[in-house]
Amino acid sequence: MGTVKIKRIYEPFDEQDGMRILVDRLWPRGVKKETAHLDDWMKAVAPSSELRKWFNHDTPNWGQFQSKYTHELTQNDAIKDLLDLVKKHKTVTLLYAARDEQHNHALVLQQFIGELVK
């Protein structure tokens, strides 16, 4: 079973990242596709547009966001594809654009995947 890390897409590329997957629904501002060093872009595992707009990185709503996004993930068929990649690769890095490194969907997704691969 592979290791799942998370990292802001604005941080420099590192060979230790392993397979790099962007998990945002929208392409990150200021990032060129040619220099992003992506192996995949899995928009479907990102929070729904409605949930993303509702949360709007409003920290007091973090707990509710975690619950709602986790519920979305349990209903999301695209998780299977992501799990398959985690099983095939030694390291998978989930890339996200959010500024807040303590309150973002990639943290929830990393935890959700971790629970599934135990």
Backbone bond lengths (Angstrom), bond angles and torsions (degrees), N, CA, C in turn:
res aa  C-N    CA-C-N  psi(-1)  N-CA   C-N-CA  omega(-1)  CA-C   N-CA-C  phi
1 M - - - 1.452 - - 1.516 108.83 -
2 G 1.313 116.27 136.26 1.459 120.97 -177.19 1.519 113.77 -81.16
3 T 1.309 114.56 166.55 1.450 122.72 174.45 1.523 108.49 -90.10
4 V 1.326 116.78 137.63 1.459 121.15 178.01 1.524 108.37 -113.14
5 K 1.338 114.79 117.41 1.455 121.15 178.32 1.523 108.45 -112.87
6 I 1.327 115.76 163.87 1.455 119.64 172.31 1.522 108.69 -126.47
7 K 1.343 115.39 153.88 1.456 119.95 -175.05 1.525 108.57 -162.39
8 R 1.320 116.04 142.91 1.466 118.90 173.54 1.523 109.04 -68.32
9 I 1.306 116.38 138.88 1.464 120.39 -178.40 1.528 111.59 -65.62
10 Y 1.322 116.50 -19.20 1.464 120.80 179.87 1.523 112.96 -79.06
11 E 1.322 117.20 -11.62 1.463 120.50 176.31 1.530 108.78 -75.96
12 P 1.329 117.47 152.15 1.466 119.89 -177.21 1.533 112.88 -62.06
13 F 1.322 115.12 146.96 1.460 122.61 174.01 1.525 108.90 -60.89
14 D 1.330 115.66 142.49 1.459 122.07 178.31 1.524 107.78 -140.22
15 E 1.319 116.89 135.67 1.474 120.99 178.15 1.531 111.23 -55.94
16 Q 1.344 116.93 -30.05 1.463 121.62 -178.96 1.533 112.77 -69.24
17 D 1.331 117.44 -10.32 1.468 120.76 179.02 1.525 112.06 -66.07
18 G 1.325 116.76 -23.91 1.460 119.22 -176.44 1.516 109.67 67.82
19 M 1.324 116.35 -137.14 1.459 120.56 178.52 1.529 109.00 -75.43
20 R 1.319 116.64 125.16 1.463 122.38 -176.69 1.526 109.88 -104.04
21 I 1.347 115.37 121.25 1.461 120.95 -177.46 1.523 109.60 -125.78
22 L 1.316 116.23 121.11 1.458 120.79 174.17 1.528 107.76 -77.41
23 V 1.337 116.53 127.39 1.474 120.53 -176.94 1.530 111.57 -116.74
24 D 1.322 116.57 27.32 1.463 122.09 174.64 1.525 109.40 -99.59
25 R 1.320 116.05 147.86 1.462 121.10 177.91 1.534 110.66 -73.97
26 L 1.342 116.17 -33.20 1.461 121.52 -178.91 1.526 109.79 -107.49
27 W 1.340 115.98 145.93 1.457 119.73 177.75 1.531 108.83 -67.98
28 P 1.342 118.21 134.54 1.469 121.71 -177.66 1.532 112.84 -66.54
29 R 1.306 115.30 136.56 1.467 121.18 178.98 1.516 111.16 -61.71
30 G 1.322 115.38 137.20 1.459 121.14 173.82 1.511 115.16 79.25
31 V 1.321 117.99 3.74 1.466 120.89 -179.89 1.528 108.43 -105.16
32 K 1.322 116.03 126.42 1.463 120.54 178.08 1.527 108.79 -87.86
33 K 1.317 115.33 135.37 1.467 119.44 -179.67 1.525 111.30 -58.53
34 E 1.319 116.58 -33.87 1.469 120.96 -177.74 1.527 112.40 -68.09
35 T 1.327 117.72 -25.07 1.465 120.34 -175.42 1.533 112.78 -112.55
36 A 1.316 117.67 6.78 1.471 121.07 -176.54 1.526 113.31 -78.83
37 H 1.327 117.57 -15.95 1.459 121.72 -179.24 1.533 111.44 53.89
38 L 1.333 116.33 47.34 1.464 120.46 -179.87 1.511 111.32 -93.50
39 D 1.319 115.29 144.07 1.457 120.93 170.81 1.522 110.32 -98.34
40 D 1.334 116.15 -25.19 1.459 120.43 -179.58 1.525 109.21 -161.00
41 W 1.324 115.14 157.26 1.464 122.12 174.40 1.517 105.75 -128.85
42 M 1.316 116.23 106.17 1.465 121.44 -175.67 1.533 109.67 -105.31
43 K 1.330 115.49 78.48 1.465 121.86 179.68 1.523 111.55 -59.60
44 A 1.327 115.31 -33.78 1.469 120.32 -172.38 1.526 113.82 -66.53
45 V 1.341 118.55 -19.25 1.469 119.61 179.23 1.527 112.02 -91.45
46 A 1.319 116.97 -4.89 1.473 121.33 177.69 1.526 108.90 -73.91
47 P 1.325 116.70 161.47 1.468 118.82 176.03 1.528 110.46 -60.41
48 S 1.304 116.24 151.07 1.467 120.28 177.09 1.530 108.94 -58.21
49 S 1.311 116.11 155.98 1.471 120.30 178.24 1.518 110.78 -56.87
50 E 1.330 116.29 -39.78 1.465 120.45 -179.62 1.527 111.17 -62.44
51 L 1.341 116.34 -45.58 1.459 120.28 -179.00 1.528 110.77 -67.84
52 R 1.307 116.47 -42.14 1.471 121.05 179.58 1.532 109.98 -59.44
53 K 1.319 116.52 -46.26 1.468 120.12 -179.53 1.529 110.94 -67.55
54 W 1.327 117.15 -38.20 1.466 120.61 178.52 1.526 110.78 -61.98
55 F 1.330 116.92 -48.04 1.465 121.37 -178.30 1.527 110.91 -65.47
56 N 1.337 116.18 -51.26 1.465 122.13 177.09 1.538 112.10 49.47
57 H 1.317 116.86 33.13 1.472 123.85 179.68 1.528 112.42 54.06
58 D 1.318 115.25 36.26 1.464 122.19 178.54 1.528 107.50 -90.62
59 T 1.327 116.03 99.98 1.467 122.74 -172.00 1.537 114.65 -49.90
60 P 1.346 120.70 -40.38 1.469 118.89 178.69 1.542 113.53 -59.43
61 N 1.336 117.18 -21.49 1.470 120.82 179.00 1.534 112.55 -92.34
62 W 1.320 117.76 6.43 1.468 122.08 -174.21 1.533 112.41 -55.70
63 G 1.319 117.55 -48.74 1.469 120.40 -178.27 1.527 111.70 -60.10
64 Q 1.312 116.58 -45.23 1.465 120.59 178.32 1.524 110.79 -64.76
65 F 1.332 116.17 -40.53 1.456 119.81 178.55 1.522 110.58 -59.89
66 Q 1.331 117.09 -45.85 1.468 120.69 179.71 1.528 110.81 -56.50
67 S 1.315 116.51 -45.90 1.469 120.53 -179.48 1.523 111.59 -64.21
68 K 1.319 115.99 -46.03 1.468 120.16 -178.04 1.524 111.57 -66.17
69 Y 1.319 116.87 -42.30 1.463 119.99 -179.71 1.531 110.69 -68.84
70 T 1.315 117.54 -40.75 1.465 120.23 176.47 1.524 110.04 -59.32
71 H 1.319 116.78 -41.19 1.473 120.24 176.92 1.531 110.37 -61.86
72 E 1.325 117.11 -44.15 1.471 119.83 177.08 1.524 110.83 -58.25
73 L 1.326 116.43 -42.22 1.466 120.23 -178.44 1.529 111.99 -63.30
74 T 1.333 117.14 -35.05 1.469 119.55 179.75 1.534 111.10 -67.03
75 Q 1.327 116.66 -21.81 1.466 121.98 -179.82 1.532 112.41 -99.01
76 N 1.328 117.85 1.85 1.458 122.62 -169.74 1.530 111.45 -99.94
77 D 1.319 116.41 115.53 1.468 121.17 179.91 1.529 112.97 -68.32
78 A 1.328 117.66 -22.65 1.468 121.22 -178.61 1.528 112.17 -67.38
79 I 1.314 117.34 -18.62 1.473 120.52 178.43 1.524 110.41 -59.85
80 K 1.314 117.07 -35.48 1.461 120.58 179.78 1.532 110.70 -58.73
81 D 1.323 117.09 -42.69 1.467 120.75 179.07 1.528 110.97 -63.49
82 L 1.318 116.46 -40.77 1.459 120.43 178.62 1.531 110.56 -66.53
83 L 1.310 117.24 -42.32 1.468 120.87 177.59 1.525 111.62 -60.95
84 D 1.335 116.66 -40.00 1.465 120.45 177.51 1.527 110.91 -59.41
85 L 1.332 116.94 -40.65 1.465 120.58 178.79 1.525 111.04 -67.38
86 V 1.311 116.82 -39.77 1.470 120.97 178.56 1.531 109.86 -62.80
87 K 1.317 117.03 -38.05 1.467 120.76 -179.78 1.528 111.56 -70.57
88 K 1.327 117.33 -29.86 1.469 121.56 -175.67 1.528 113.52 -85.67
89 H 1.319 117.54 -24.33 1.466 120.98 -172.53 1.522 111.61 -114.84
90 K 1.338 115.07 143.86 1.456 120.90 -179.90 1.529 110.47 -63.28
91 T 1.335 116.25 -42.32 1.464 121.46 -180.00 1.521 109.59 -135.44
92 V 1.320 115.30 133.45 1.462 121.89 173.90 1.522 106.77 -125.45
93 T 1.325 116.24 129.42 1.460 121.01 177.41 1.521 108.67 -112.39
94 L 1.337 114.64 121.36 1.459 121.47 177.35 1.524 107.45 -88.27
95 L 1.308 116.34 120.74 1.457 122.05 -177.17 1.519 110.86 -100.45
96 Y 1.325 115.44 139.72 1.458 121.30 -179.75 1.522 108.59 -142.11
97 A 1.333 116.71 162.71 1.459 120.62 -176.51 1.529 114.14 -104.58
98 A 1.308 118.66 -14.85 1.472 121.48 -174.42 1.527 111.81 -54.13
99 R 1.322 115.82 141.88 1.473 120.58 178.69 1.524 111.73 -72.03
100 D 1.323 116.11 -36.43 1.463 121.36 -175.39 1.529 109.57 -78.96
101 E 1.317 115.61 109.96 1.468 120.40 -177.10 1.527 112.67 -80.75
102 Q 1.331 117.29 -9.20 1.462 121.44 -178.70 1.524 113.06 -101.79
103 H 1.331 117.13 -17.18 1.466 122.03 -176.04 1.525 109.55 -138.09
104 N 1.329 116.30 81.20 1.461 119.43 178.76 1.523 110.04 -148.79
105 H 1.309 115.12 161.67 1.465 120.07 -174.29 1.530 113.41 -65.24
106 A 1.331 117.76 -27.03 1.467 119.58 -179.62 1.528 111.05 -63.86
107 L 1.329 117.59 -34.29 1.473 121.04 175.79 1.524 110.80 -62.03
108 V 1.329 115.59 -44.68 1.470 120.46 179.76 1.524 109.84 -65.03
109 L 1.321 116.75 -43.15 1.465 121.44 -179.82 1.527 110.94 -64.08
110 Q 1.326 116.99 -42.42 1.469 121.18 178.08 1.528 110.42 -60.07
111 Q 1.318 116.96 -45.12 1.463 121.30 179.72 1.532 110.71 -65.29
112 F 1.315 117.03 -42.83 1.460 122.23 179.82 1.537 110.59 -59.90
113 I 1.304 116.87 -46.28 1.469 121.54 179.00 1.525 110.31 -64.43
114 G 1.329 115.67 -42.02 1.464 120.66 178.60 1.519 112.32 -57.29
115 E 1.326 116.63 -39.81 1.463 121.04 178.06 1.534 111.38 -66.60
116 L 1.318 116.41 -36.16 1.470 120.46 -177.53 1.517 113.30 -74.15
117 V 1.323 117.37 -29.14 1.457 119.43 -175.06 1.523 113.44 -97.83
118 K 1.330 117.71 5.07 1.481 121.15 178.03 1.499 111.14 -62.44
